[in-house]
Amino acid sequence: MAKPLGELLVREKLISINQLQRALEEQKKSGGRLVDNLVKLGFAKDDQLANFLSNQYGLPVVNLDDYQIDAELVKTVPKEMCLKHTLIPVNRAGNSLVVAVADPSNIFVVDDVKFLTGYNVERVLASYNQIKAAIDKYYGSEQKPQTQEGMAASISDTLDVLEVVTEDAHDINVSDLEKSASDAPIVKFVNAIITDAINKGASDIHIEPYERFMRIRYRIDGVLYEVSRPPLAIKEAISSRIKIMARMNISERRLPQDGRIRMVFPGDDEPIDFRVSTLPSIFGERIVLRILRKAGLQQDMTKLGFEPKQLEDYKWAISQPYGMVLVTGPTGSGKTTTLYSALMELNTDDVNLSTVEEPVEYNIRGMNQVQVRSEVGLTFAAALRSFLRQDPDVIMVGEIRDLETAEIAIKSALTGHLVLSTLHTNDAPSTVTRLLNMGVEPFLVASAVLVIVSQRLVRKICPNCKEEVSVSPEILEGLGVPKEQIPTFKVYKGKGCENCNNIGYKGRIGIYENLRFNREIREAILRGDSTAEIRRIAIKNGMVTLRDAALKKLGDGVTTIDEVIRTTAVIR
């Protein structure tokens, strides 16, 4: 397309044949578009060239000096792409993005921007110098933190950002799927997604195909955010690329699969593991990557969010020579982190520590870790029986799911072993009922359990944009704030800033409800008292409920009312 455009410019006497030749030579030497080189060499007047191109291609000319481009709009297209194609986004309406270009003969602009952003792209014309000035104005000369789209554009220059580490190299027999998955744009895009998720502190990456579109979402601080809508046509190439990285069967699309990826990032001391899960849906395979960063694992239990008395109870329990410590809560509530913080403290040279998990999320030196493989009979119960023949001091069971596992774990706790495990229950008192409903005898529960810790994770207010907000006494009273505290109770929220990606939150912290077993609690269990009665006794003995723990974080300015309501309930 460059030569016909050049001939048109010569025919219209906007440039001479010699100037065209020199511009083409410069293009061969240093790259760039013909229009850009003509302006840089001073052979064509900027505004005159824009008007000529407008007539030739039927595109309107805009004066960028009249535009104030929104900062959020600027984030849509990365600086690298703007410089590569001499363009800048100027407007967005619904699913359409308007970009100003200097060279309408560049046939790659629309496809590249659409591929990157997921928007339908419409072009307008602006002069070369105006676009360059706008790029400098809105993007600056410094390299700004990159968005997901920015990573996708610049990844071509930094393909070694990621190195996939495999334990044993082998050839994978694949056909067209492998070819499409190995195409440079797909490799770049998948690398970009992963890199951006790491940079944003995401815990999970969701890749979800639907009938008319596909979307990519990150879970950041427990909440999902949509970050991209790539073209639906590349859904199979994306899933195949990730399957190849995770050493999964790319030809199997009818059954769920699980895999693992290990990646090394420059500057990181340790590799980052990704747990990969695929699930066939009616519109294609849904993929979730769980990001497992050992560096992000909080090993210091004093920083988990325990209140002083709660931390004292937890430390007391894990210091006992035998007994059971249970951590409960829904999926994603931080149970693994709480358990691992205890295991880190117990993991010394004179302790034999064994864990059975599904899957093993963090590989910790000094621990004997076993992964459940139900298909070959290696269940939680089977692993527990084997552990008892391995002379253990501390046993961690990833989850108690059935009566067999519960009975073996409890009997282990009663025969000289410290047992740590998890259950899925709403609060600490209801865990007792859950064990009894499984079929565990009341006297075993009363004798074995030392403490039950129920927990949730609340998002922390971004300290950079934290501000006080006014809340009516009625709302505070409805939340459960004691009446005497209401006059002096202060509430805060995050306004949103660059530091927190304009979310208002940065990081998470645990809230806890500890039920420490004492004589009264054990007697109540043996009597067959209800969950409500066990809760009443526990509160009388000083147990802080999840709602009260959340309100303490609210009053301390750590979290917001929205988070208190989202994560806890008032139990009357």
C-alpha positions, 0 to 999 in steps of 0.5 A: 500500500505504501507505493500507491500512496506515494504515487498519489502524493506525487501525482497531486504534487504534494511531494516530488519523486525524489522526496518519495524515493528518499522517504522510502529509503528512510523507511527501509533503513529505520522503519516507520510508515511512509506518512510518518517519514514524509513529515519527519523529513519535512517533505510534506506539510502536516495539515495539508497531508491530513486533508489530502488523506481525508479526501482519498479515504473518506475519513473525517479530520479532527483537531486534537488541540480541541480534545481533552482525552479522558485518562481512563480512555488513554489506558485502553490502548498502550503507549507502545501501540500508539507509537507503533501505529501513530494513533491515539484513542479519542472517544469511546461509545458502547462497544466502539472505540474511536482512534485518530490515525495519521496514516489511513493506509495502515491496514493493521491498525483496526485488527491490532487494536480490536484484537487487543481491546475487544472493541470495534474500532472506528478511525478518524484522521489527525495530523502526524505532529498532533498525534505525537504531541498528544502521545507525549501529553497523555502518556508522558515520556516516562514508561507508565505501569502497563495495563493488561493490554499494554503487556500484550502490545509490548510482550513481543519485545520481551518474550523472555519475560516468562520462562516455563519450567518443566520437570521433564522435557518431552515432545507433545504430539499435536496437530492444528491445535498446537500450530494455532496455540504456537502462533506468536500473537497467541503466545504473546497474549497468554503471556500478557494475561499471566504477567498482568495478573501477577503485576496486579496481585491477582489470585486467580485468572478466569478465561470464560467463553460465551455464545457471542463473546469471551471474557477474561477476569482476575480475582483481586482481593477476593473480588472478580474484575473483568479486564479484557474481551478478546475475539471469540475466534481465538478461544480454542487457541488460547485454551490450547496454549495454556494446556500445552504449558500445563502439559495437559491433553489438548485434544481432549475437550469433553472432560475436565482436566487439571494441570500445573505450570511453573514460571520464572519471572526475572527479579523473583527469587522463587518460581511461581506455580499456577494450578490450572483447571479446565471445564467443558461448557456449552460454548467452549472450555472454561479455564481457571488458573490459581496463582500460587506465590510462595513469596505471598504466603503470609508466614507470620501469624501475628499479621494474619488479623487475629485479635490479641486474645484470639492469637493467644488461643491459636498459639496455645492450641498449636503448642499442645503435644496432641489434640485437634485444631480445626480451621473453618470457612468457605472456599477462598477464606484464607484457611490454607494460609492460617494453617500454613502459618502454624505449620511454619512455626511447628516446622523444626528439625526435631518435629516430623510433620506430614501433610495430606492435601488436594492439591498440594498448593505450596511446596515447603521444605522440611514437610512431608507432603502427600497429594490425594489421588483418589483414582488410585485409592490414595484418599485422605483416609488412606494417607492418614492411616499410612502417616500413623506408621511413619512416626509423625508428631504433627499431621495436617489434613487438607479437609475433613470430608467424610466420617472415615477421615474424621474418625481417623483424624480425631483418634490420631489426635487422641493418641499423641498427635497434633492434628490440624485440618479444615471444614466448610462451615459458616461459623465455629459453633456449627462445626461441632454440629457438622462433626456430629452429623457426620457420625462422629461420637460426641465424646470423641469431639469433646475429648479431641478438639482444642480450638475451632477457628472460623474465618473470613477475609475482608478487603483493606482500605487503600491507605493512599486514598482513605477518607472518613465518611459520615454514617447515620447512627441507625446504620451503625446500630443495625450493623451491631455497633454497641450503642455506647460506641456509636457517638465516637465510632468513625467509618472510612472508605477508599476514594480510589487512586492509581495505587489501588487501580481506582478500586479503593481497596488494597490487600486483605486481612483475616477476621476470626472467631475462635471457639476454645474448648473448655469444661463448659463447652465439652459438657454442652457437647456431651449433653447434646446442646444445640448450636445456639446454646454452644454459641451462647456459652462461648460468647459468655466465655469471651468468644468474639463472633465474626461480625464483632471481629469485622466491626473491630476492623471497621472501627479501626479504619481497616475495612468498610461497611460494605465489606462487613456486610459482604462477609459476615451476618448478624446472628440473633 
